Structure formats: structure tokens, C-alpha cells
Amino acid sequence: MKSPAITRSLIGIVTLCFCVVPGFAVDAPAVELPDPLVSRSGVRIGSVAQWEQARRPELLELFRQHVYGRNAVERPGDMRFEVISTRDAFDGLAVRRQARITCAGPGGTLSFPLTLYIPKNRVRPLGCFLLIVNRSIKIVLEAEENPQPFWPVRDLVSRGYATAAFHNGDVAPDDKTDGFKSGVFGVFDATPGAGRPADAWGTIAAWSWGASRAIDYLVTEPALRGVPIAVAGHSRGGKAALWCGAQDERVALTISNNSGCSGAALARTTRGETVKKINTNFPHWFARAYHAHGDDVSRMPVDQHELLALLAPRLAYVASASRDAWADPDAEFRACVEASPVYRLYGLDGPGRTERPGAAQPLHGGAIGYHMRDGKHDLTVEDWRYYMDFADRHWRAPGAP
């Protein structure tokens, strides 16, 4: 059943669609967005119970059907973990644990490594940051010998946080020519290649699945028992982190770093990468059904502010970069603003303002954190310090998870 024409302005109140939100570029498109608090049948959601029992499951299903696809498997019944090695790292500052996650399916066996660092100077880490690495695997393999700003492990453990990482390619290849035959697809997809259903999962969903399997291991680690877990990713990894956080409610904080189109940026307003461009260049990332929306995104039943809304009441963080027009900081921040009404159902603030802040002006007071870093499309130590500041503020507070 098609939803009625119920729309919302970009500042969360009903108004004319020609409005311009202060702080956004004056030439930014003014569009009508789907309301996360109005169901497909036109019912307005006014309580947490209505959201959790009706609207949230409906939105998850719409994203599976139209954007990311439907997982061929959730947690496999025979999944097992093996700790391969444990040793001190960073001059005794941390313990490094190398684990291997293995499961079997109709197409064989999938096994991928997870590297974990636990600070030694604390009885209990403040939290654990899990990173989906979508760049060189050396970022994980050489985290001590050749540390990169993309994953500054020493900084994280020095601040009292555990951190873990896996490489996305160990779960599913980032290869549009593979035909969904390798990695987790080859193990669990019943119909690989051209015969796959229109809503079969793409690689973004597969990497999200891998992050949840990493969490399956992390929650068994005695040193992390009861510790809140954050999932973080940059660019395509940020898209995967958001989809993981939306589905896996064990994720206490979801971090999107420069995730842009089909991540944190609103599809209907972005002036950078578009749905059509991303599906043309990366046809393997999303469900085949998503390709049908490229010529007219206004007909999509969802937009990315509703993906952020699916994280409520858990913490969310969106980060932009001033010279990352392709990811479109305005469209990313607008999604944070437009997700806020769902957080308000729980008595929580979103980013706390409707105007996008300038560089180095982080918004950390609400349940949706945001900052814009001066610079290009990247994940840097500056970004990580903002993430830790946000986690410090929310996880050290009385009653924090």
C-alpha cells in the first residue's frame, strides 16, 4: 500500500517545501523527505512502543528490500572462534589478541581474522571500537610496526579503549567482476551470479554481517564483558557500519566517517555522489533493486535519515570533511537533523542544532554526534580524537552502558 503524501521540512516541522534551513548552502535543494514517524499506511508514530513494534521493523524491511538487500544468513549455527596468539604490544601498554572467526555453509567454509588490542592499564576498558578496514590490509597487519592514522591503536589504548579491526576483503571481495561467487557469498548464497533475487544482499551488507560476527566474538572476550561496543567505518566502510548498527542492537555507538551517498548523506539532496552514480560505479555494493531508483530518488520509500533513526536510542556519530564534496557534508548533517524526532521519542537530543557547524566545532551534547574536519576524504587521528571525546562524554556518565 502506498503511503499518503505526508512530508516534512528539513528542520523537522511542517512547512512549505521551499524553505531554506539556516546554515545550509543557500543553493541546496529543498525537497520533501519521507517522515520516519509516519508508517507506510499513514499512521503517525507517537510512542516508543509504536516505533519499536511497528515502524522500526517496517523501515528495516524497506531498507532490506530497496537498498542493502537481505542477508542470506545471520549468525551461523556452527560458528567458532579460535585465539591464534596473545602477546604484549606497544611497550606493554596493551595486549594484542589475534582471533579467527570460522563458519561453514552450503558452499564451503569462511574464515577471517580479527585483531584485538586491550589496554593493560585498566581493570576494564571504557569501551571497544571495532573498525571495518576498507583500505590496505597493512593497516591491520602493521598496526604496531607501521601505524597509520586510519587506525591509531596506540592513541585508542592510551585513552583506555580496546579496539579491534578486520579487513572487509576477508569477508567479501570489493570486486564488481566477481559475480558474488567469493567470500561469504560463495559460502551461503544459494543462487550466485545473475540468478540472484533483486533483494539479495550486496557487499555493503556482507561487510556489515562480518562486523556482527566480529561482535559475536568480542562479547565472549572476558576482558570486554559488559563493555560498550562501537562500530566504525570510513567511506564504504562507513556505509557498512551504519547498516550494521541499524540491524545489530548490541552496537552501542555507530560511527560513520565520510560515508556519503547511501551512507549518512540524504539521497534526495546530495550534490555529490548520487544513487545512480554509485550503482553505476559499484554495482556490487547494494541490492539489485536499488539500481531501479537511480533516475528518480524521490520515489524511494526511504532515505538515509531513517537509517540513522534506526540507531535510536543508541548513540550515533556522523563525521564530514570540508573538502569532501563528493560525500556532501550538508546532506550528511541534514540526515542527523532529520533523524532527531525519533531520538526525541526516547527523550534524547539529536545533534542539538539545525545549522551545520564549521570545521573543528564538534557537536557532542546529544545522542547524535557530529563534526566536520578541515581536509579531504579520509579517516584521521583528529577524527578518532573526536570519537573518543564523544565516547568519554557519554560512556563515563552516570548510568552509561
Secondary structure as GFF3:
##gff-version 3
##sequence-region A 1 401
A	DSSP	alpha_helix	48	50	.	.	.	ID=ss1
A	DSSP	pi_helix	51	55	.	.	.	ID=ss2
A	DSSP	alpha_helix	56	63	.	.	.	ID=ss3
A	DSSP	pi_helix	64	68	.	.	.	ID=ss4
A	DSSP	beta_strand	80	89	.	.	.	ID=ss5
A	DSSP	beta_strand	94	105	.	.	.	ID=ss6
A	DSSP	beta_strand	108	119	.	.	.	ID=ss7
A	DSSP	beta_strand	128	133	.	.	.	ID=ss8
A	DSSP	alpha_helix	138	141	.	.	.	ID=ss9
A	DSSP	alpha_helix	153	158	.	.	.	ID=ss10
A	DSSP	beta_strand	162	167	.	.	.	ID=ss11
A	DSSP	three_ten_helix	168	170	.	.	.	ID=ss12
A	DSSP	alpha_helix	183	188	.	.	.	ID=ss13
A	DSSP	three_ten_helix	193	195	.	.	.	ID=ss14
A	DSSP	alpha_helix	203	218	.	.	.	ID=ss15
A	DSSP	three_ten_helix	222	224	.	.	.	ID=ss16
A	DSSP	beta_strand	229	234	.	.	.	ID=ss17
A	DSSP	alpha_helix	236	247	.	.	.	ID=ss18
A	DSSP	beta_strand	251	257	.	.	.	ID=ss19
A	DSSP	alpha_helix	275	281	.	.	.	ID=ss20
A	DSSP	three_ten_helix	288	293	.	.	.	ID=ss21
A	DSSP	three_ten_helix	297	299	.	.	.	ID=ss22
A	DSSP	alpha_helix	304	309	.	.	.	ID=ss23
A	DSSP	beta_strand	315	321	.	.	.	ID=ss24
A	DSSP	alpha_helix	329	345	.	.	.	ID=ss25
A	DSSP	beta_strand	368	373	.	.	.	ID=ss26
A	DSSP	alpha_helix	381	395	.	.	.	ID=ss27
###
